[in-house]
Amino acid sequence: MLDRTALLDALSVLTTNATPVPATRHFTWPWKKLRQSRGWSQVEVFRRLSKVAADEGVRLPEWPTFKRNLCRWESGSVKASPFYEELLGRLFGLPGWAVVEADYTAELW
């Protein structure tokens, strides 16, 4: 079941100071804003995401590698893979449909 509070939180982060993206660009989730809105450090994201991944029988890379990737995802210089988008989406309480297709266009704003 969708957690209404988590969805509203995610939507408020997404719409705060949002600038429409050109229709040719792919949507990138604001992972840093979502993390900061919960008061989590990057280490806390790693700790919590490790538990989410472990529930699926997956082990995350060691902290230095994960931190490098998380910094890239948060800065938007690299888009998270669908695997990590799904895990992060679950961690942040985003509905499954919100992370399945990340090819959104400006018309959705």
Sequence and secondary structure as in RCSB ss.txt:
>XXXX:A:sequence
MLDRTALLDALSVLTTNATPVPATRHFTWPWKKLRQSRGWSQVEVFRRLSKVAADEGVRLPEWPTFKRNLCRWES
GSVKASPFYEELLGRLFGLPGWAVVEADYTAELW
>XXXX:A:secstr
   HHHHHHHHHHHHTT     TTS     HHHHHHHTT  HHHHHHHHHHHHHHTT     HHHHHHHHHHHHH
TSS   HHHHHHHHHHTT  HHHHH     GGG 
